[in-house]
Amino acid sequence: MQVARWEQRTRKLSRAFGSPYLACYFLGSSILLLNVLRSHCFTQAMVSQPKMEGLDNHTTYFLGLVLLGGGIVFVLSSFFALGFTGTFLGDYFGILKEARVTTFPFNVLDNPMYWGSTANYLGWALMHASPTGLLLTVLVGLVYVVALLYEEPFTAEIYRQKATRLHKRS
């Protein structure tokens, strides 16, 4: 997020890569790789710790599976609705959609990528009956809440400005 805000103020990544699209693809790929590392560390932390007996049952496992499935639906449908640059902070690079996306899954849930990802971690933690996983899921959710405190107003403002510019032209 800080790198994206820095880019939005300075455009230094766009200049270094010769294109805002290439710079966004670079940042997005870096974020994606860091997410893979985070998921790996999350899993390793869970499996290396003892299970919680109260969670180690078929009902909890099934609930975890449902959360994981729902999370995957929200994450993938968000990605398909936004595309790569929309998912990975393209708006900070000046890469905007025609209008803010309001179709599924955004018409069901605000910020479905973040909440779907959180559901994935929660589901995974429940499936592993992991108190460590539950704690880490809370941490991931809190990080997303903080990110949204910065990202939501920014996104709303840039699309408001874009609508104002388009309205003045017509």
OpenMM code with the backbone's topology and positions (N, CA, C; nanometers):
from openmm import Vec3, app, unit

residues = "MET GLN VAL ALA ARG TRP GLU GLN ARG THR ARG LYS LEU SER ARG ALA PHE GLY SER PRO TYR LEU ALA CYS TYR PHE LEU GLY SER SER ILE LEU LEU LEU ASN VAL LEU ARG SER HIS CYS PHE THR GLN ALA MET VAL SER GLN PRO LYS MET GLU GLY LEU ASP ASN HIS THR THR TYR PHE LEU GLY LEU VAL LEU LEU GLY GLY GLY ILE VAL PHE VAL LEU SER SER PHE PHE ALA LEU GLY PHE THR GLY THR PHE LEU GLY ASP TYR PHE GLY ILE LEU LYS GLU ALA ARG VAL THR THR PHE PRO PHE ASN VAL LEU ASP ASN PRO MET TYR TRP GLY SER THR ALA ASN TYR LEU GLY TRP ALA LEU MET HIS ALA SER PRO THR GLY LEU LEU LEU THR VAL LEU VAL GLY LEU VAL TYR VAL VAL ALA LEU LEU TYR GLU GLU PRO PHE THR ALA GLU ILE TYR ARG GLN LYS ALA THR ARG LEU HIS LYS ARG SER".split()
positions = [
    Vec3(0.0829, -0.1183, 0.0000),
    Vec3(0.0000, 0.0000, 0.0000),
    Vec3(0.0878, 0.1254, 0.0000),
    Vec3(0.1896, 0.1278, 0.0822),
    Vec3(0.2775, 0.2454, 0.0882),
    Vec3(0.3494, 0.2669, -0.0445),
    Vec3(0.3907, 0.1575, -0.1072),
    Vec3(0.4573, 0.1700, -0.2370),
    Vec3(0.3600, 0.2293, -0.3389),
    Vec3(0.2362, 0.1849, -0.3351),
    Vec3(0.1364, 0.2358, -0.4294),
    Vec3(0.1090, 0.3841, -0.4059),
    Vec3(0.0986, 0.4237, -0.2801),
    Vec3(0.0764, 0.5660, -0.2508),
    Vec3(0.1966, 0.6502, -0.2953),
    Vec3(0.3162, 0.5967, -0.2745),
    Vec3(0.4380, 0.6642, -0.3199),
    Vec3(0.4349, 0.6790, -0.4723),
    Vec3(0.3952, 0.5717, -0.5405),
    Vec3(0.3839, 0.5766, -0.6866),
    Vec3(0.2803, 0.6801, -0.7292),
    Vec3(0.1692, 0.6836, -0.6604),
    Vec3(0.0624, 0.7780, -0.6964),
    Vec3(0.1116, 0.9224, -0.6837),
    Vec3(0.1954, 0.9506, -0.5845),
    Vec3(0.2483, 1.0863, -0.5644),
    Vec3(0.3622, 1.1194, -0.6604),
    Vec3(0.4502, 1.0212, -0.6888),
    Vec3(0.5737, 1.0525, -0.7619),
    Vec3(0.5788, 0.9998, -0.9044),
    Vec3(0.5071, 0.8914, -0.9342),
    Vec3(0.5103, 0.8219, -1.0640),
    Vec3(0.6500, 0.7677, -1.0974),
    Vec3(0.7329, 0.7465, -0.9961),
    Vec3(0.8697, 0.6997, -1.0198),
    Vec3(0.8749, 0.5568, -1.0722),
    Vec3(0.7883, 0.4680, -1.0244),
    Vec3(0.7873, 0.3310, -1.0779),
    Vec3(0.7445, 0.3308, -1.2239),
    Vec3(0.6421, 0.4087, -1.2550),
    Vec3(0.5957, 0.4159, -1.3943),
    Vec3(0.7063, 0.4659, -1.4865),
    Vec3(0.7797, 0.5665, -1.4416),
    Vec3(0.8915, 0.6175, -1.5222),
    Vec3(1.0029, 0.5130, -1.5318),
    Vec3(1.0342, 0.4461, -1.4211),
    Vec3(1.1418, 0.3461, -1.4220),
    Vec3(1.1093, 0.2297, -1.5159),
    Vec3(0.9820, 0.1895, -1.5189),
    Vec3(0.9420, 0.0783, -1.6053),
    Vec3(0.8990, 0.1250, -1.7437),
    Vec3(0.8871, 0.2554, -1.7618),
    Vec3(0.8484, 0.3093, -1.8921),
    Vec3(0.6998, 0.3018, -1.9194),
    Vec3(0.6220, 0.2573, -1.8230),
    Vec3(0.4781, 0.2416, -1.8423),
    Vec3(0.4119, 0.2176, -1.7073),
    Vec3(0.2963, 0.2803, -1.6838),
    Vec3(0.2258, 0.2507, -1.5592),
    Vec3(0.1766, 0.1059, -1.5548),
    Vec3(0.1466, 0.0498, -1.6709),
    Vec3(0.0998, -0.0889, -1.6749),
    Vec3(0.2121, -0.1844, -1.6340),
    Vec3(0.3314, -0.1658, -1.6907),
    Vec3(0.4435, -0.2532, -1.6536),
    Vec3(0.4772, -0.2396, -1.5054),
    Vec3(0.4743, -0.1166, -1.4550),
    Vec3(0.5032, -0.0946, -1.3130),
    Vec3(0.3975, -0.1616, -1.2263),
    Vec3(0.2710, -0.1506, -1.2652),
    Vec3(0.1635, -0.2140, -1.1896),
    Vec3(0.1768, -0.3664, -1.1946),
    Vec3(0.2100, -0.4208, -1.3101),
    Vec3(0.2302, -0.5657, -1.3203),
    Vec3(0.3462, -0.6108, -1.2320),
    Vec3(0.4515, -0.5325, -1.2246),
    Vec3(0.5643, -0.5647, -1.1380),
    Vec3(0.5205, -0.5640, -0.9917),
    Vec3(0.4529, -0.4570, -0.9491),
    Vec3(0.4081, -0.4487, -0.8105),
    Vec3(0.3075, -0.5588, -0.7795),
    Vec3(0.2132, -0.5810, -0.8695),
    Vec3(0.1132, -0.6859, -0.8500),
    Vec3(0.1760, -0.8238, -0.8391),
    Vec3(0.2740, -0.8507, -0.9234),
    Vec3(0.3439, -0.9801, -0.9160),
    Vec3(0.4183, -0.9947, -0.7842),
    Vec3(0.4770, -0.8862, -0.7384),
    Vec3(0.5460, -0.8888, -0.6088),
    Vec3(0.4479, -0.9158, -0.4957),
    Vec3(0.3325, -0.8505, -0.5000),
    Vec3(0.2295, -0.8720, -0.3985),
    Vec3(0.1813, -1.0164, -0.4023),
    Vec3(0.1603, -1.0680, -0.5215),
    Vec3(0.1149, -1.2058, -0.5371),
    Vec3(0.2158, -1.3044, -0.4779),
    Vec3(0.3434, -1.2837, -0.5070),
    Vec3(0.4467, -1.3720, -0.4511),
    Vec3(0.4544, -1.3607, -0.2993),
    Vec3(0.4390, -1.2406, -0.2471),
    Vec3(0.4379, -1.2235, -0.1020),
    Vec3(0.3159, -1.2906, -0.0389),
    Vec3(0.2022, -1.2906, -0.1092),
    Vec3(0.0835, -1.3603, -0.0598),
    Vec3(0.1062, -1.5111, -0.0557),
    Vec3(0.1752, -1.5637, -0.1551),
    Vec3(0.2077, -1.7067, -0.1556),
    Vec3(0.2976, -1.7386, -0.0352),
    Vec3(0.3961, -1.6541, -0.0112),
    Vec3(0.4840, -1.6733, 0.1041),
    Vec3(0.4048, -1.6642, 0.2345),
    Vec3(0.3162, -1.5669, 0.2466),
    Vec3(0.2335, -1.5531, 0.3666),
    Vec3(0.1493, -1.6779, 0.3891),
    Vec3(0.0881, -1.7292, 0.2832),
    Vec3(0.0046, -1.8491, 0.2960),
    Vec3(0.0877, -1.9699, 0.3368),
    Vec3(0.2073, -1.9810, 0.2815),
    Vec3(0.2964, -2.0904, 0.3190),
    Vec3(0.3341, -2.0809, 0.4675),
    Vec3(0.3708, -1.9616, 0.5124),
    Vec3(0.4081, -1.9421, 0.6530),
    Vec3(0.2889, -1.9673, 0.7446),
    Vec3(0.1711, -1.9236, 0.7022),
    Vec3(0.0482, -1.9473, 0.7779),
    Vec3(0.0270, -2.0974, 0.7969),
    Vec3(0.0375, -2.1722, 0.6875),
    Vec3(0.0178, -2.3168, 0.6929),
    Vec3(0.1234, -2.3836, 0.7800),
    Vec3(0.2480, -2.3446, 0.7639),
    Vec3(0.3551, -2.4033, 0.8446),
    Vec3(0.3357, -2.3746, 0.9935),
    Vec3(0.2915, -2.2539, 1.0260),
    Vec3(0.2662, -2.2192, 1.1660),
    Vec3(0.1530, -2.3052, 1.2224),
    Vec3(0.0510, -2.3305, 1.1422),
    Vec3(-0.0616, -2.4119, 1.1888),
    Vec3(-0.0219, -2.5567, 1.2118),
    Vec3(0.0436, -2.6161, 1.1128),
    Vec3(0.0725, -2.7592, 1.1230),
    Vec3(0.1823, -2.7893, 1.2243),
    Vec3(0.2603, -2.6895, 1.2614),
    Vec3(0.3666, -2.7130, 1.3584),
    Vec3(0.3178, -2.6955, 1.5032),
    Vec3(0.1946, -2.6526, 1.5203),
    Vec3(0.1380, -2.6304, 1.6539),
    Vec3(0.0320, -2.7367, 1.6829),
    Vec3(0.0044, -2.7587, 1.8109),
    Vec3(-0.0983, -2.8586, 1.8454),
    Vec3(-0.2373, -2.8149, 1.7991),
    Vec3(-0.3219, -2.9151, 1.7740),
    Vec3(-0.4615, -2.8891, 1.7370),
    Vec3(-0.5424, -2.8599, 1.8630),
    Vec3(-0.6554, -2.7927, 1.8425),
    Vec3(-0.7489, -2.7682, 1.9516),
    Vec3(-0.8537, -2.8790, 1.9470),
    Vec3(-0.8595, -2.9592, 2.0508),
    Vec3(-0.9486, -3.0756, 2.0512),
    Vec3(-1.0941, -3.0393, 2.0241),
    Vec3(-1.1395, -2.9267, 2.0796),
    Vec3(-1.2780, -2.8851, 2.0600),
    Vec3(-1.3128, -2.8526, 1.9155),
    Vec3(-1.2126, -2.8237, 1.8344),
    Vec3(-1.2352, -2.7924, 1.6930),
    Vec3(-1.2101, -2.9122, 1.6022),
    Vec3(-1.1549, -3.0171, 1.6573),
    Vec3(-1.1142, -3.1322, 1.5760),
    Vec3(-1.2305, -3.2302, 1.5610),
    Vec3(-1.3291, -3.1889, 1.4769),
    Vec3(-1.4453, -3.2739, 1.4516),
    Vec3(-1.4962, -3.2497, 1.3098),
    Vec3(-1.5859, -3.3371, 1.2657),
    Vec3(-1.6352, -3.3304, 1.1274),
    Vec3(-1.7156, -3.2028, 1.1002),
    Vec3(-1.7928, -3.1571, 1.1980),
    Vec3(-1.8752, -3.0375, 1.1792),
    Vec3(-1.7868, -2.9145, 1.1559),
    Vec3(-1.6857, -2.8985, 1.2386),
    Vec3(-1.5952, -2.7844, 1.2238),
    Vec3(-1.5174, -2.7944, 1.0929),
    Vec3(-1.4761, -2.9152, 1.0588),
    Vec3(-1.4047, -2.9349, 0.9326),
    Vec3(-1.4943, -2.8941, 0.8156),
    Vec3(-1.6206, -2.9372, 0.8180),
    Vec3(-1.7139, -2.9031, 0.7107),
    Vec3(-1.7380, -2.7522, 0.7053),
    Vec3(-1.7541, -2.6874, 0.8218),
    Vec3(-1.7710, -2.5420, 0.8261),
    Vec3(-1.6487, -2.4738, 0.7637),
    Vec3(-1.5297, -2.5224, 0.7975),
    Vec3(-1.4071, -2.4681, 0.7390),
    Vec3(-1.4048, -2.4844, 0.5881),
    Vec3(-1.4494, -2.5992, 0.5421),
    Vec3(-1.4542, -2.6253, 0.3982),
    Vec3(-1.5509, -2.5300, 0.3280),
    Vec3(-1.6662, -2.5043, 0.3907),
    Vec3(-1.7646, -2.4108, 0.3342),
    Vec3(-1.7051, -2.2697, 0.3298),
    Vec3(-1.6401, -2.2268, 0.4389),
    Vec3(-1.5765, -2.0943, 0.4405),
    Vec3(-1.4677, -2.0836, 0.3342),
    Vec3(-1.3879, -2.1868, 0.3207),
    Vec3(-1.2823, -2.1883, 0.2196),
    Vec3(-1.3429, -2.1791, 0.0795),
    Vec3(-1.4474, -2.2559, 0.0551),
    Vec3(-1.5135, -2.2511, -0.0762),
    Vec3(-1.5732, -2.1148, -0.1052),
    Vec3(-1.6433, -2.0573, -0.0064),
    Vec3(-1.7011, -1.9237, -0.0239),
    Vec3(-1.5937, -1.8191, -0.0443),
    Vec3(-1.4858, -1.8304, 0.0319),
    Vec3(-1.3747, -1.7360, 0.0171),
    Vec3(-1.3142, -1.7415, -0.1215),
    Vec3(-1.2970, -1.8619, -0.1715),
    Vec3(-1.2406, -1.8785, -0.3064),
    Vec3(-1.3328, -1.8147, -0.4107),
    Vec3(-1.4642, -1.8341, -0.3952),
    Vec3(-1.5597, -1.7733, -0.4892),
    Vec3(-1.5457, -1.6213, -0.4873),
    Vec3(-1.5396, -1.5615, -0.3668),
    Vec3(-1.5280, -1.4155, -0.3574),
    Vec3(-1.3948, -1.3654, -0.4131),
    Vec3(-1.2867, -1.4338, -0.3826),
    Vec3(-1.1552, -1.3890, -0.4306),
    Vec3(-1.1468, -1.4002, -0.5833),
    Vec3(-1.1834, -1.5146, -0.6368),
    Vec3(-1.1721, -1.5325, -0.7822),
    Vec3(-1.2694, -1.4440, -0.8594),
    Vec3(-1.3939, -1.4327, -0.8116),
    Vec3(-1.4892, -1.3476, -0.8838),
    Vec3(-1.4483, -1.2006, -0.8755),
    Vec3(-1.3873, -1.1598, -0.7641),
    Vec3(-1.3348, -1.0227, -0.7541),
    Vec3(-1.2248, -1.0009, -0.8554),
    Vec3(-1.1339, -1.0977, -0.8641),
    Vec3(-1.0235, -1.0868, -0.9594),
    Vec3(-1.0761, -1.0769, -1.1020),
    Vec3(-1.1740, -1.1603, -1.1366),
    Vec3(-1.2281, -1.1570, -1.2727),
    Vec3(-1.3023, -1.0266, -1.2999),
    Vec3(-1.3688, -0.9714, -1.1994),
    Vec3(-1.4406, -0.8450, -1.2182),
    Vec3(-1.3448, -0.7272, -1.2317),
    Vec3(-1.2346, -0.7296, -1.1566),
    Vec3(-1.1412, -0.6170, -1.1544),
    Vec3(-1.0272, -0.6295, -1.2548),
    Vec3(-0.9913, -0.7511, -1.2908),
    Vec3(-0.8727, -0.7727, -1.3727),
    Vec3(-0.7471, -0.7568, -1.2880),
    Vec3(-0.6328, -0.7822, -1.3488),
    Vec3(-0.5068, -0.7782, -1.2748),
    Vec3(-0.4778, -0.6394, -1.2198),
    Vec3(-0.4883, -0.5388, -1.3051),
    Vec3(-0.4530, -0.4035, -1.2589),
    Vec3(-0.5548, -0.3498, -1.1584),
    Vec3(-0.6803, -0.3878, -1.1707),
    Vec3(-0.7800, -0.3461, -1.0726),
    Vec3(-0.7605, -0.4138, -0.9389),
    Vec3(-0.7152, -0.5371, -0.9422),
    Vec3(-0.6905, -0.6115, -0.8188),
    Vec3(-0.5659, -0.5610, -0.7485),
    Vec3(-0.4632, -0.5317, -0.8255),
    Vec3(-0.3331, -0.5004, -0.7665),
    Vec3(-0.2984, -0.3519, -0.7776),
    Vec3(-0.3900, -0.2680, -0.7279),
    Vec3(-0.3637, -0.1264, -0.7026),
    Vec3(-0.3382, -0.0426, -0.8279),
    Vec3(-0.3955, -0.0840, -0.9403),
    Vec3(-0.3777, -0.0075, -1.0633),
    Vec3(-0.4269, 0.1355, -1.0539),
    Vec3(-0.5269, 0.1598, -0.9690),
    Vec3(-0.5775, 0.2964, -0.9559),
    Vec3(-0.4698, 0.3918, -0.9041),
    Vec3(-0.3747, 0.3426, -0.8271),
    Vec3(-0.2642, 0.4261, -0.7801),
    Vec3(-0.1675, 0.4603, -0.8946),
    Vec3(-0.1734, 0.3820, -1.0013),
    Vec3(-0.0900, 0.4053, -1.1195),
    Vec3(-0.1660, 0.4854, -1.2250),
    Vec3(-0.2880, 0.5265, -1.1912),
    Vec3(-0.3700, 0.6004, -1.2862),
    Vec3(-0.4462, 0.5102, -1.3821),
    Vec3(-0.4495, 0.3804, -1.3543),
    Vec3(-0.5199, 0.2840, -1.4389),
    Vec3(-0.6573, 0.2611, -1.3770),
    Vec3(-0.7587, 0.3233, -1.4361),
    Vec3(-0.8929, 0.3161, -1.3791),
    Vec3(-0.9871, 0.2399, -1.4717),
    Vec3(-1.0892, 0.1807, -1.4124),
    Vec3(-1.1982, 0.1205, -1.4884),
    Vec3(-1.2858, 0.2354, -1.5385),
    Vec3(-1.3788, 0.2059, -1.6276),
    Vec3(-1.4728, 0.3075, -1.6744),
    Vec3(-1.5498, 0.3665, -1.5566),
    Vec3(-1.5886, 0.2791, -1.4643),
    Vec3(-1.6589, 0.3205, -1.3426),
    Vec3(-1.6238, 0.2190, -1.2345),
    Vec3(-1.6528, 0.2546, -1.1125),
    Vec3(-1.6274, 0.1633, -1.0018),
    Vec3(-1.7117, 0.0378, -1.0216),
    Vec3(-1.6530, -0.0781, -0.9988),
    Vec3(-1.7211, -0.2055, -1.0218),
    Vec3(-1.8283, -0.2259, -0.9145),
    Vec3(-1.9509, -0.2545, -0.9593),
    Vec3(-2.0620, -0.2772, -0.8667),
    Vec3(-2.1337, -0.4091, -0.8948),
    Vec3(-2.0829, -0.4885, -0.9896),
    Vec3(-2.1430, -0.6179, -1.0203),
    Vec3(-2.0928, -0.7218, -0.9203),
    Vec3(-2.1426, -0.8460, -0.9335),
    Vec3(-2.1003, -0.9530, -0.8439),
    Vec3(-1.9487, -0.9662, -0.8471),
    Vec3(-1.8894, -0.9813, -0.7343),
    Vec3(-1.9393, -0.9987, -0.5983),
    Vec3(-1.9519, -0.8683, -0.5201),
    Vec3(-1.9238, -0.7560, -0.5862),
    Vec3(-1.9260, -0.6270, -0.5172),
    Vec3(-2.0677, -0.5824, -0.4821),
    Vec3(-2.1690, -0.6401, -0.5474),
    Vec3(-2.3068, -0.6087, -0.5122),
    Vec3(-2.3559, -0.6930, -0.3945),
    Vec3(-2.2766, -0.7889, -0.3521),
    Vec3(-2.3107, -0.8749, -0.2391),
    Vec3(-2.2346, -0.8329, -0.1136),
    Vec3(-2.1098, -0.7899, -0.1327),
    Vec3(-2.0208, -0.7643, -0.0193),
    Vec3(-1.9214, -0.6561, -0.0586),
    Vec3(-1.9038, -0.5575, 0.0273),
    Vec3(-1.7983, -0.4587, 0.0042),
    Vec3(-1.6633, -0.5263, 0.0252),
    Vec3(-1.5690, -0.4984, -0.0605),
    Vec3(-1.4326, -0.5508, -0.0500),
    Vec3(-1.4277, -0.7032, -0.0439),
    Vec3(-1.4904, -0.7693, -0.1411),
    Vec3(-1.4981, -0.9161, -0.1375),
    Vec3(-1.3619, -0.9848, -0.1475),
    Vec3(-1.2631, -0.9175, -0.2051),
    Vec3(-1.1299, -0.9779, -0.2134),
    Vec3(-1.0717, -0.9939, -0.0720),
    Vec3(-1.0808, -0.8886, 0.0071),
    Vec3(-1.0271, -0.8939, 0.1434),
    Vec3(-1.1050, -0.9914, 0.2312),
    Vec3(-1.2380, -0.9834, 0.2268),
    Vec3(-1.3185, -1.0706, 0.3132),
    Vec3(-1.3147, -1.2150, 0.2650),
    Vec3(-1.3045, -1.2347, 0.1344),
    Vec3(-1.2896, -1.3712, 0.0831),
    Vec3(-1.1573, -1.4317, 0.1264),
    Vec3(-1.0517, -1.3523, 0.1211),
    Vec3(-0.9205, -1.3990, 0.1656),
    Vec3(-0.9227, -1.4328, 0.3148),
    Vec3(-0.9885, -1.3479, 0.3937),
    Vec3(-1.0005, -1.3747, 0.5369),
    Vec3(-1.0798, -1.5027, 0.5603),
    Vec3(-1.1874, -1.5228, 0.4845),
    Vec3(-1.2658, -1.6469, 0.4956),
    Vec3(-1.1808, -1.7687, 0.4596),
    Vec3(-1.0925, -1.7528, 0.3602),
    Vec3(-1.0024, -1.8629, 0.3250),
    Vec3(-0.9143, -1.9015, 0.4424),
    Vec3(-0.8540, -1.8027, 0.5070),
    Vec3(-0.7676, -1.8313, 0.6214),
    Vec3(-0.8470, -1.8906, 0.7375),
    Vec3(-0.9662, -1.8382, 0.7628),
    Vec3(-1.0491, -1.8910, 0.8707),
    Vec3(-1.0895, -2.0350, 0.8407),
    Vec3(-1.1315, -2.0593, 0.7177),
    Vec3(-1.1673, -2.1955, 0.6785),
    Vec3(-1.0511, -2.2916, 0.6934),
    Vec3(-0.9360, -2.2503, 0.6485),
    Vec3(-0.8150, -2.3325, 0.6571),
    Vec3(-0.7809, -2.3612, 0.8039),
    Vec3(-0.7939, -2.2594, 0.8900),
    Vec3(-0.7657, -2.2765, 1.0332),
    Vec3(-0.8642, -2.3745, 1.0960),
    Vec3(-0.9921, -2.3619, 1.0617),
    Vec3(-1.0917, -2.4544, 1.1169),
    Vec3(-1.0694, -2.5960, 1.0669),
    Vec3(-1.0366, -2.6100, 0.9399),
    Vec3(-1.0117, -2.7435, 0.8847),
    Vec3(-0.8931, -2.8116, 0.9541),
    Vec3(-0.7985, -2.7316, 1.0003),
    Vec3(-0.6816, -2.7855, 1.0703),
    Vec3(-0.6985, -2.7829, 1.2221),
    Vec3(-0.8163, -2.7396, 1.2698),
    Vec3(-0.8445, -2.7302, 1.4140),
    Vec3(-0.7311, -2.6570, 1.4855),
    Vec3(-0.6897, -2.5461, 1.4256),
    Vec3(-0.5698, -2.4774, 1.4707),
    Vec3(-0.5989, -2.3482, 1.5459),
    Vec3(-0.5686, -2.3444, 1.6757),
    Vec3(-0.5810, -2.2171, 1.7469),
    Vec3(-0.4811, -2.1136, 1.6942),
    Vec3(-0.3648, -2.1588, 1.6521),
    Vec3(-0.2672, -2.0679, 1.5912),
    Vec3(-0.3240, -2.0081, 1.4634),
    Vec3(-0.3884, -2.0901, 1.3818),
    Vec3(-0.4510, -2.0432, 1.2590),
    Vec3(-0.5610, -1.9427, 1.2861),
    Vec3(-0.6390, -1.9661, 1.3908),
    Vec3(-0.7455, -1.8716, 1.4265),
    Vec3(-0.6861, -1.7369, 1.4672),
    Vec3(-0.5809, -1.7401, 1.5467),
    Vec3(-0.5147, -1.6166, 1.5891),
    Vec3(-0.4559, -1.5422, 1.4689),
    Vec3(-0.3907, -1.6158, 1.3808),
    Vec3(-0.3325, -1.5531, 1.2617),
    Vec3(-0.4406, -1.4988, 1.1687),
    Vec3(-0.5549, -1.5660, 1.1631),
    Vec3(-0.6668, -1.5168, 1.0820),
    Vec3(-0.7161, -1.3827, 1.1349),
    Vec3(-0.7257, -1.3707, 1.2669),
    Vec3(-0.7658, -1.2423, 1.3264),
    Vec3(-0.6645, -1.1344, 1.2883),
    Vec3(-0.5370, -1.1677, 1.2923),
    Vec3(-0.4325, -1.0717, 1.2561),
    Vec3(-0.4461, -1.0291, 1.1094),
    Vec3(-0.4671, -1.1255, 1.0212),
    Vec3(-0.4856, -1.0943, 0.8782),
    Vec3(-0.6077, -1.0040, 0.8610),
    Vec3(-0.7178, -1.0379, 0.9276),
    Vec3(-0.8389, -0.9560, 0.9178),
    Vec3(-0.8164, -0.8133, 0.9663),
    Vec3(-0.7422, -0.7977, 1.0757),
    Vec3(-0.7125, -0.6639, 1.1267),
    Vec3(-0.6268, -0.5842, 1.0292),
    Vec3(-0.5306, -0.6498, 0.9667),
    Vec3(-0.4467, -0.5822, 0.8667),
    Vec3(-0.5340, -0.5352, 0.7498),
    Vec3(-0.6285, -0.6186, 0.7078),
    Vec3(-0.7181, -0.5789, 0.5991),
    Vec3(-0.8062, -0.4610, 0.6398),
    Vec3(-0.8552, -0.4613, 0.7639),
    Vec3(-0.9372, -0.3497, 0.8114),
    Vec3(-0.8568, -0.2200, 0.8064),
    Vec3(-0.7323, -0.2242, 0.8524),
    Vec3(-0.6472, -0.1048, 0.8480),
    Vec3(-0.6241, -0.0622, 0.7030),
    Vec3(-0.5961, -0.1579, 0.6152),
    Vec3(-0.5751, -0.1247, 0.4733),
    Vec3(-0.6984, -0.0567, 0.4151),
    Vec3(-0.8161, -0.1055, 0.4517),
    Vec3(-0.9398, -0.0472, 0.3996),
    Vec3(-0.9629, 0.0945, 0.4487),
    Vec3(-0.9134, 0.1272, 0.5665),
    Vec3(-0.9272, 0.2638, 0.6173),
    Vec3(-0.8556, 0.3628, 0.5257),
    Vec3(-0.7513, 0.3174, 0.4578),
    Vec3(-0.6778, 0.4028, 0.3638),
    Vec3(-0.7294, 0.3858, 0.2211),
    Vec3(-0.7565, 0.2623, 0.1838),
    Vec3(-0.7892, 0.2332, 0.0449),
    Vec3(-0.9291, 0.2785, 0.0045),
    Vec3(-1.0276, 0.2552, 0.0897),
    Vec3(-1.1656, 0.2897, 0.0551),
    Vec3(-1.1843, 0.4386, 0.0248),
    Vec3(-1.1396, 0.5299, 0.1114),
    Vec3(-1.1574, 0.6715, 0.0792),
    Vec3(-1.0835, 0.7122, -0.0489),
    Vec3(-0.9660, 0.6555, -0.0710),
    Vec3(-0.8896, 0.6873, -0.1914),
    Vec3(-0.9663, 0.6442, -0.3156),
    Vec3(-1.0139, 0.5204, -0.3155),
    Vec3(-1.0861, 0.4685, -0.4312),
    Vec3(-1.2127, 0.5485, -0.4570),
    Vec3(-1.2872, 0.5767, -0.3516),
    Vec3(-1.4087, 0.6563, -0.3669),
    Vec3(-1.3770, 0.7935, -0.4267),
    Vec3(-1.2715, 0.8561, -0.3796),
    Vec3(-1.2350, 0.9898, -0.4264),
    Vec3(-1.1903, 0.9904, -0.5726),
    Vec3(-1.1076, 0.8935, -0.6126),
    Vec3(-1.0610, 0.8967, -0.7522),
    Vec3(-1.1745, 0.8711, -0.8497),
    Vec3(-1.2703, 0.7854, -0.8128),
    Vec3(-1.3840, 0.7630, -0.9022),
    Vec3(-1.4823, 0.8797, -0.8979),
    Vec3(-1.4916, 0.9505, -0.7855),
    Vec3(-1.5727, 1.0715, -0.7789),
    Vec3(-1.5120, 1.1784, -0.8693),
    Vec3(-1.3786, 1.1933, -0.8627),
    Vec3(-1.3102, 1.2910, -0.9481),
    Vec3(-1.3268, 1.2559, -1.0955),
    Vec3(-1.3168, 1.1285, -1.1277),
    Vec3(-1.3327, 1.0869, -1.2666),
    Vec3(-1.4742, 1.1178, -1.3158),
    Vec3(-1.5743, 1.0899, -1.2335),
    Vec3(-1.7135, 1.1184, -1.2716),
    Vec3(-1.7351, 1.2683, -1.2895),
    Vec3(-1.6737, 1.3480, -1.2041),
    Vec3(-1.6851, 1.4947, -1.2142),
    Vec3(-1.6228, 1.5427, -1.3446),
    Vec3(-1.5048, 1.4912, -1.3797),
    Vec3(-1.4376, 1.5303, -1.5056),
    Vec3(-1.5237, 1.4915, -1.6254),
    Vec3(-1.5798, 1.3702, -1.6235),
    Vec3(-1.6633, 1.3256, -1.7347),
    Vec3(-1.7911, 1.4079, -1.7449),
    Vec3(-1.8462, 1.4442, -1.6305),
    Vec3(-1.9689, 1.5262, -1.6292),
    Vec3(-1.9423, 1.6652, -1.6841),
    Vec3(-1.8259, 1.7226, -1.6518),
    Vec3(-1.7917, 1.8569, -1.7018),
    Vec3(-1.7693, 1.8568, -1.8530),
    Vec3(-1.7175, 1.7452, -1.9057),
    Vec3(-1.6924, 1.7373, -2.0509),
    Vec3(-1.8212, 1.7274, -2.1311),
    Vec3(-1.9237, 1.6690, -2.0716),
    Vec3(-2.0482, 1.6473, -2.1486),
    Vec3(-2.1468, 1.7562, -2.1340),
] * unit.nanometer
topology = app.Topology()
chain = topology.addChain("A")
for resn in residues:
    res = topology.addResidue(resn, chain)
    for name in ("N", "CA", "C"):
        topology.addAtom(name, app.Element.getBySymbol(name[0]), res)
